[in-house]
């Protein structure tokens, strides 16, 4: 199943994103995953305010 050892917990790895921060999503439609839909946090009001949002089109 999973190779991750539950005792091998690193708090640094869990701090990638927190409510109120920009998640650097590129916008657009939600992504359908086996765990459900994933939305851009800023787009649904859980991320940064519009003036603090760093989201944008994906670099070419």
Backbone as CSV, one residue per row, in Angstrom:
resi,resn,N_x,N_y,N_z,CA_x,CA_y,CA_z,C_x,C_y,C_z
1,UNK,0.834,-1.177,0.000,0.000,0.000,0.000,0.882,1.245,0.000
2,UNK,1.143,1.864,1.137,1.983,3.048,1.216,3.318,2.684,1.840
3,UNK,4.379,3.327,1.349,5.711,3.086,1.890,6.020,3.993,3.067
4,UNK,5.218,5.026,3.266,5.484,5.986,4.336,5.260,5.365,5.701
5,UNK,6.207,5.560,6.576,6.108,5.082,7.941,5.400,6.157,8.768
6,UNK,4.277,5.835,9.411,3.550,6.846,10.177,4.381,7.452,11.302
7,UNK,5.413,6.732,11.775,6.274,7.274,12.825,7.315,8.238,12.269
8,UNK,7.453,8.263,10.947,8.419,9.145,10.290,7.727,10.453,9.918
9,UNK,7.270,11.191,10.926,6.504,12.418,10.739,7.430,13.615,10.764
10,UNK,7.352,14.453,9.749,8.154,15.674,9.698,7.204,16.855,9.573
11,UNK,7.091,17.656,10.619,6.153,18.779,10.631,6.440,19.758,9.506
12,UNK,7.696,19.874,9.094,8.047,20.792,8.018,7.319,20.426,6.722
13,UNK,7.140,19.137,6.467,6.474,18.686,5.246,4.994,19.016,5.237
14,UNK,4.391,19.198,6.392,2.952,19.449,6.452,2.625,20.924,6.354
15,UNK,3.647,21.788,6.363,3.418,23.224,6.382,3.556,23.855,5.002
16,UNK,3.191,23.112,3.951,3.283,23.643,2.601,2.304,24.786,2.381
17,UNK,1.128,24.677,2.929,0.091,25.680,2.736,-0.750,25.766,3.991
18,UNK,-1.228,26.961,4.301,-2.121,27.172,5.434,-3.241,28.103,4.996
19,UNK,-4.420,27.976,5.576,-5.511,28.885,5.224,-5.086,30.343,5.325
20,UNK,-5.504,31.136,4.348,-5.157,32.544,4.316,-3.920,32.845,3.497
21,UNK,-3.208,31.785,3.048,-2.023,31.958,2.220,-2.344,31.582,0.780
22,UNK,-1.635,32.191,-0.157,-1.789,31.818,-1.562,-1.213,30.421,-1.757
23,UNK,-1.935,29.560,-2.459,-1.443,28.206,-2.708,-0.761,28.083,-4.074
24,UNK,-0.579,29.219,-4.755,0.114,29.271,-6.047,-0.526,28.346,-7.075
25,UNK,-1.835,28.285,-7.050,-2.600,27.517,-8.016,-2.731,28.349,-9.290
26,UNK,-2.922,27.714,-10.420,-3.022,28.438,-11.689,-4.451,28.765,-12.081
27,UNK,-5.384,28.539,-11.190,-6.777,28.871,-11.484,-7.430,27.815,-12.365
28,UNK,-8.547,28.180,-12.923,-9.243,27.245,-13.799,-10.198,26.353,-13.054
29,UNK,-10.604,25.303,-13.717,-11.569,24.358,-13.161,-10.927,23.500,-12.071
30,UNK,-11.720,23.009,-11.133,-11.184,22.112,-10.106,-10.615,20.848,-10.745
31,UNK,-9.643,20.261,-10.088,-9.016,19.028,-10.562,-9.677,17.857,-9.859
32,UNK,-10.131,16.868,-10.637,-10.771,15.679,-10.074,-9.697,14.658,-9.723
33,UNK,-9.637,14.269,-8.446,-8.663,13.285,-7.981,-9.414,12.131,-7.317
34,UNK,-8.726,11.041,-7.032,-9.389,9.929,-6.315,-9.897,10.341,-4.934
35,UNK,-9.367,11.449,-4.398,-9.781,11.920,-3.075,-10.865,12.981,-3.148
36,UNK,-11.315,13.309,-4.345,-12.328,14.341,-4.536,-11.764,15.498,-5.330
37,UNK,-12.560,16.538,-5.455,-12.143,17.704,-6.225,-11.150,18.556,-5.431
38,UNK,-10.153,19.070,-6.131,-9.192,19.995,-5.528,-9.402,21.348,-6.185
39,UNK,-9.649,22.350,-5.359,-9.892,23.710,-5.832,-8.708,24.592,-5.487
40,UNK,-8.537,25.673,-6.224,-7.546,26.683,-5.862,-8.063,27.418,-4.631
41,UNK,-7.237,27.495,-3.599,-7.669,28.091,-2.332,-8.081,29.545,-2.486
42,UNK,-7.290,30.331,-3.203,-7.612,31.756,-3.361,-8.941,31.921,-4.099
43,UNK,-9.175,31.058,-5.064,-10.369,31.154,-5.896,-11.648,30.880,-5.106
44,UNK,-11.560,30.062,-4.057,-12.761,29.720,-3.290,-12.807,30.426,-1.936
45,UNK,-11.922,31.428,-1.738,-11.970,32.232,-0.523,-11.273,31.632,0.671
46,UNK,-10.473,30.576,0.493,-9.742,29.993,1.614,-8.275,30.390,1.589
47,UNK,-7.851,31.046,0.517,-6.447,31.439,0.380,-6.255,32.912,0.685
48,UNK,-5.295,33.499,-0.013,-4.955,34.902,0.200,-6.036,35.810,-0.371
49,UNK,-6.030,37.047,0.087,-6.940,38.045,-0.484,-6.502,38.332,-1.918
50,UNK,-7.387,38.847,-2.750,-7.036,39.074,-4.169,-5.754,39.882,-4.365
51,UNK,-5.533,40.895,-3.535,-4.310,41.701,-3.705,-3.042,40.969,-3.252
52,UNK,-3.191,39.911,-2.452,-2.032,39.136,-1.987,-1.894,37.793,-2.707
53,UNK,-2.778,37.529,-3.642,-2.753,36.263,-4.354,-1.685,36.312,-5.446
54,UNK,-0.832,35.318,-5.498,0.249,35.261,-6.482,-0.087,34.290,-7.612
55,UNK,-1.303,33.832,-7.685,-1.688,32.876,-8.716,-1.709,33.560,-10.076
56,UNK,-1.544,32.796,-11.083,-1.573,33.358,-12.425,-1.394,32.282,-13.464
57,UNK,-1.284,32.675,-14.698,-1.105,31.663,-15.744,0.225,30.925,-15.568
58,UNK,0.200,29.666,-15.926,1.397,28.840,-15.809,2.472,29.351,-16.767
59,UNK,3.710,29.391,-16.296,4.809,29.849,-17.155,5.021,28.860,-18.295
60,UNK,5.346,29.407,-19.462,5.598,28.534,-20.620,6.992,27.961,-20.584
